[in-house]
Each structure stands twice: as structure tokens, then as C-alpha cells.
Amino acid sequence: MSKIKKLLEKFFSNPKDLEWDEYVKILSYYGFEVHTQGTTSGSRRCFENKEGVRLYFHEPHPKNIVKHYVIKQTIEVLKKEGLI
């Protein structure tokens, strides 16, 4: 099984230990790119794909673990947009 397939399997199992870098790789797989919102955005990140679908979330800190609600909301958007 490829690395991305293993990562996707982990993502869809609603993990409690998904790291931010892994999350970014998953969104990249679905065609999203991460953008900062200027110098005053702090930890807020915008992910956008070629169709203009946007996701806004805060990069976790001080720990690098993605919040459970972020995973849930991301899955909902991916389903709504027909990406999964």
C-alpha cells in the first residue's frame, strides 16, 4: 500500500494523532494549496483548490495535532464537493 493510501486510511478513521503536515499532504492530494492570509493572519490558514473551494482552519499550536472537528469538517466539505 502506498504512503498516501495509508495516510488517507488514517485520515478517514478520525484519528486523534493526525499531524498538521499529514493534513496538508491529504488536502494537497485533493488539489488544495495552503495560503497564509497576510502578515496578521497568525496561525489561520486558507486551503483553496482550482475550483475555488476554500477551507479555513487554524494551524494547531503548540502541539502539531489537528483537532478532531477540523477532520470532521474537512470530510464533510470533500463529500459535498464530490471529491470523495
Secondary structure, 3 states (H helix, E strand, C coil): CCHHHHHHHHHHCCCCCCEHHHHHHHHHHCCCEEEECCCCCCCEEEEECCCCCEEEEECCCCCCECCHHHHHHHHHHHHHCCCC
